[in-house]
Amino acid sequence: MTTQSKAFEGLFHDESAIWLQWGQYESAVLPKVGANLIAFRDHERNLTVLREPSATEMNDFRANPGIHGIPVLFPPNRYEDGTFTFNGHKYVFPVNEEATGNHLHGFFHTAQWNVDDFNTTATESYVVLSISIDENHEIYQYLPHQFTLKLRYSLSDQGLLQHVSVHNHGTTAMPCMIAFHTAINAPFAADSSKEDYTYTMTMDKRWELNERMLPTGNYQALTSEEQNMNGSGLNPFWESMDNHYTSSTKNGRNMMELTDHRLGLKLIYDVGTSYKQWMIWNNGAGGTFFCPEPQLNLVNAPNSSLPAEQIGLVTLEPGHIWEETSRIYIVNA
């Protein structure tokens, strides 16, 4: 069979998009809405992996793009009172979560990104996007550093590959704090139901969160159901989840596996071992999607007294680059 490969500009409903096609796979990324990888589909098996907004939901999506596709969070999750001190500098972010009095999710999932390149090769279709911060960018008032975030997405016979990097162009060290609020459909197959699904995840300990959803620095005992995340598996909607865990490795890898038992298919989300934390959120056990979120750092990390290595608080020195890859693909269970 001749592999169909394309990379082209188009629309996702009414929003500008770069589309990638490779064989049975198709994906779309939205440069003007946070470089959100909004779609990953397998047309041969009729699978829709990521939660996509419908045409009538696009305005709501643009107003709150955090729970569809793969949003980029930098810095991720919550920061107490919108402030923290790092390397002797006090950072002040807007408090945008009234219920907790915290700042939530950073600025990059709503920002406009640049499209640097898109094309096909003999082995893949790809797109490269970036956003550079300097004194002239509105984000600089909150993160006063000269740096570039870059994302490269590619489709190949091996599924969807994400390569992310942060490059510090400035003269002072900066905090590197990043996560992806990946919204995965469960069910991802058209004729399956939520009851057909279980998942496992390479997690270790559960962080205790206070009434403001901030870590106390202590761990909580895992329930018997949570222990199944590292064993026989657990339904994504077993109870309402907005939980924070440390990551671990399994056979040298850090990943979430979601199995459709009706079809005998397993979705692998292999996120790389740099991500020392997981968030997992299932929209109140709503029964249609859940978010296993690979996270480099602990929630509210700069305000924690725990060692930086334990909580994944990365200091990116001038001229240095942090990078990691993740892959989503599907195998027979």
C-alpha positions in Angstrom: 0.0 0.0 0.0 1.3 3.5 -0.9 1.5 5.6 2.2 -0.5 8.8 2.0 1.5 11.7 3.4 0.5 15.3 3.6 1.2 18.5 5.6 -0.9 21.5 4.7 -2.7 24.6 5.9 -6.4 24.4 6.3 -9.2 24.9 8.8 -10.3 23.0 11.9 -14.0 24.1 11.8 -13.5 27.9 11.7 -9.9 28.0 13.1 -6.7 28.1 11.2 -4.9 24.7 11.4 -1.9 22.8 10.1 -3.1 19.3 9.1 -0.8 16.2 9.0 -1.7 13.0 7.3 0.2 9.7 7.2 -1.4 6.5 6.1 -4.3 5.8 8.4 -3.5 8.7 10.8 -4.5 12.3 10.7 -3.9 15.2 13.1 -4.4 18.9 13.3 -2.6 21.6 15.4 -3.9 25.2 16.0 -1.2 27.8 16.0 -3.3 30.7 17.1 -4.8 28.7 20.1 -1.7 27.7 22.0 -0.3 25.3 19.4 -2.9 22.9 20.7 -2.7 19.5 19.0 -6.5 19.3 18.7 -6.9 16.0 16.8 -5.3 12.6 16.5 -7.4 10.2 14.5 -7.0 6.6 13.1 -9.3 6.5 10.1 -8.7 2.8 9.4 -10.0 1.7 12.8 -12.4 4.7 13.3 -10.6 5.9 16.4 -10.7 9.5 17.8 -8.0 9.6 20.4 -8.3 13.2 21.6 -11.3 15.2 22.8 -12.2 17.6 20.0 -14.5 20.6 20.2 -17.5 20.5 17.8 -18.2 23.3 15.4 -20.7 24.8 17.8 -18.2 24.6 20.7 -15.4 26.6 19.1 -16.1 29.9 20.8 -16.2 28.2 24.2 -13.1 26.3 23.3 -11.2 29.4 22.4 -12.3 31.0 25.7 -11.1 28.0 27.7 -8.8 25.8 25.6 -7.5 23.7 28.5 -9.7 20.6 28.2 -9.5 19.7 24.5 -6.6 18.2 22.6 -3.1 18.6 24.0 -2.7 22.1 25.6 0.7 23.3 26.7 0.9 24.5 30.3 3.8 26.7 31.3 3.9 27.0 34.2 1.5 24.2 34.9 -1.4 24.0 37.4 -1.7 26.1 40.5 0.5 28.7 42.2 -0.5 30.0 45.6 -1.8 33.6 45.5 -0.3 33.8 42.0 3.2 34.4 43.4 6.5 32.6 44.0 10.2 33.5 44.4 12.8 31.8 42.3 16.5 32.5 42.2 15.9 35.7 44.3 13.2 37.1 41.9 9.6 37.4 42.8 7.1 36.4 40.1 3.6 37.7 40.2 0.9 36.1 38.0 -2.8 37.1 37.8 -5.1 35.1 40.2 -7.4 33.5 37.6 -9.0 30.8 39.7 -11.3 32.6 42.1 -12.4 29.6 44.0 -8.9 28.8 45.3 -7.2 32.2 45.0 -4.5 30.8 42.8 -3.0 31.3 39.4 -3.8 28.4 37.1 -2.1 27.0 34.0 0.2 29.8 32.8 -0.1 31.7 29.5 1.0 29.6 26.6 -2.1 27.5 26.0 -4.0 30.6 25.0 -1.2 32.4 23.2 -0.5 32.6 19.4 2.4 30.6 18.3 4.5 30.8 15.1 4.5 28.1 12.4 8.2 27.6 11.6 7.9 24.7 9.2 5.6 21.9 8.0 6.4 19.2 5.4 6.6 15.5 4.6 9.7 13.3 4.3 10.1 9.6 3.4 9.2 8.6 6.9 6.8 11.2 8.4 4.6 14.3 8.1 5.6 17.0 10.6 5.0 20.6 11.8 7.3 22.8 13.9 5.8 25.6 16.0 7.5 28.1 18.4 6.9 31.1 20.6 9.7 33.4 21.7 9.5 35.7 24.7 11.4 38.9 25.1 10.8 42.4 26.3 8.3 43.1 23.5 6.0 40.1 24.3 3.1 40.5 26.7 4.1 37.3 28.6 7.4 38.9 29.5 5.8 41.0 32.3 5.1 37.7 34.1 8.1 35.7 33.0 10.9 38.3 32.5 13.3 36.0 30.6 14.3 35.7 27.0 13.4 32.2 25.9 11.8 30.1 23.3 9.3 27.2 23.6 9.3 24.9 20.5 7.0 22.0 19.6 7.5 19.5 16.8 4.7 17.1 16.1 5.0 14.3 13.6 2.9 11.4 12.2 4.5 8.2 11.0 3.8 4.5 11.1 4.7 4.7 14.8 1.8 7.1 15.6 2.1 10.6 16.9 5.4 11.9 18.2 5.8 15.1 20.2 9.2 16.8 20.8 9.2 19.8 23.1 12.1 22.1 24.0 12.7 25.2 26.1 15.8 27.3 25.2 17.0 30.0 27.6 18.4 32.8 25.5 18.8 35.2 28.4 21.5 36.1 30.9 19.8 34.8 34.0 18.6 31.4 35.1 14.9 30.7 34.7 12.4 28.2 36.1 11.4 25.5 33.6 8.0 24.3 34.6 5.8 22.5 32.0 3.0 20.0 31.6 0.5 18.9 29.0 -3.3 18.8 29.9 -3.8 15.9 27.4 -7.6 15.1 27.0 -8.0 11.5 25.9 -11.4 10.1 24.9 -12.7 7.1 26.7 -14.2 5.7 24.7 -11.8 6.5 21.8 -13.6 3.9 19.5 -17.0 4.9 18.0 -18.9 1.8 19.1 -17.3 1.2 22.5 -18.6 2.4 25.9 -16.8 3.7 28.9 -17.4 0.4 30.6 -15.1 -1.2 28.0 -12.1 0.7 29.3 -9.4 0.3 31.9 -6.1 2.2 32.3 -2.7 1.8 34.1 -0.2 4.5 34.8 3.4 4.6 36.1 2.7 6.4 39.3 4.1 5.9 42.8 2.9 8.1 45.6 -0.2 10.4 45.9 0.4 14.0 47.0 -1.8 15.3 49.7 -3.6 18.5 48.6 -5.2 21.1 50.8 -8.5 22.9 50.4 -6.9 25.2 47.8 -5.7 22.2 45.8 -2.1 22.9 46.7 0.3 20.1 47.9 1.0 20.1 51.6 4.4 18.3 51.1 3.0 15.1 52.5 1.8 11.9 50.8 -1.5 10.1 51.2 -2.0 6.4 51.4 -3.3 4.9 48.1 -6.7 3.2 48.1 -6.9 -0.3 46.9 -8.4 1.0 43.6 -5.5 3.4 43.1 -3.1 0.6 43.6 -4.6 -1.1 40.6 -3.3 1.8 38.4 0.1 0.0 38.8 -1.4 -3.4 38.3 -4.5 -4.9 36.8 -6.0 -1.6 35.7 -8.8 0.7 36.7 -11.8 2.3 34.9 -11.0 6.0 34.1 -14.3 6.9 35.8 -14.2 4.8 38.9 -14.6 8.0 41.0 -14.2 11.7 40.5 -10.5 12.4 40.2 -8.4 15.6 40.4 -5.3 13.9 41.9 -1.6 14.5 41.9 0.9 11.7 41.9 4.7 11.2 41.7 5.7 9.3 38.6 7.7 6.1 38.5 9.0 3.9 35.7 8.0 0.6 34.3 10.6 -1.3 32.3 12.5 2.0 32.0 9.5 4.0 30.7 7.0 6.5 32.1 3.5 6.0 30.5 -0.2 5.6 30.7 -1.9 2.7 28.9 -5.6 2.8 28.1 -7.2 -0.5 27.0 -10.4 -1.0 25.0 -11.3 -4.5 26.0 -14.1 -4.8 23.5 -11.8 -4.3 20.5 -8.6 -5.6 22.2 -6.7 -2.4 21.5 -4.3 -0.6 23.9 -3.5 3.1 23.6 0.1 3.9 24.8 0.9 7.4 26.0 4.7 7.2 26.6 5.7 10.6 28.1 9.4 10.3 28.9 11.1 10.0 32.2 11.8 13.7 32.7 8.2 14.2 33.9 8.5 13.5 37.6 4.8 14.1 38.4 1.3 13.2 37.0 -2.0 15.0 37.4 -5.1 13.1 36.6 -8.5 14.7 36.1 -11.6 13.1 34.8 -14.1 16.0 34.8 -16.1 14.7 37.8 -16.1 11.1 36.4 -18.1 12.5 33.5 -17.7 9.3 31.4 -16.4 10.7 28.1 -12.8 11.8 28.5 -10.1 12.1 31.1 -6.8 13.9 31.4 -3.6 12.0 32.3 -1.2 15.0 32.5 2.5 14.5 32.4 4.0 17.2 34.5 7.7 18.2 35.0 7.2 19.8 38.4 5.1 19.5 41.5 2.1 21.8 41.6 3.2 25.1 43.3 6.8 23.8 43.2 8.7 27.1 43.9 6.7 27.6 47.0 7.6 24.2 48.4 10.4 23.6 50.9 11.1 20.1 49.4 14.4 19.5 47.4 14.2 20.7 43.8 15.2 17.2 42.5 12.3 15.6 44.4 9.7 18.0 43.1 11.0 18.4 39.5 11.8 22.1 39.8 14.2 22.6 36.9 16.6 25.5 36.8 17.4 26.4 33.2 20.7 28.2 33.1 21.5 30.9 30.4 22.1 29.3 27.0 20.8 25.9 28.2 18.0 23.8 26.6 15.6 21.4 28.2 13.8 18.9 26.0 11.7 15.8 26.1 9.7 13.6 23.7 6.3 11.8 24.1 4.5 9.4 21.8 0.9 8.3 21.4 0.3 5.0 19.5 -2.1 2.0 19.6 -1.2 -1.7 19.7 -3.1 -4.9 20.1 -3.9 -5.6 23.7 
